[in-house]
Amino acid sequence: MRLTDFWARLEEAFGPAYARSMAADHSFAGLGDRTIDKAIADGVETATIWRAVVAAYPDRVPSRLR
């Protein structure tokens, strides 16, 4: 998944402002307790990051974005 596709999905699921806030402030267990921003900086594949977001918020992410 391209980084631009990742951000588009995250913003569609959570809204632009909340998506950016979540990326900076929320640590995900599925990412080794890293934030999205930290995982991206560490070189984690965006598909892996997206799966962690979906796992953490299964009711929030529409099935068409999974």
Buried (B, 14 or more C-beta within 10 A) or exposed (E): BEEEEBBBBBBBBBEEEEBBEBBEEBEBEBBEEBBBBBBBEEEBEBEEBBBBBBEBBEEEBEEEBE
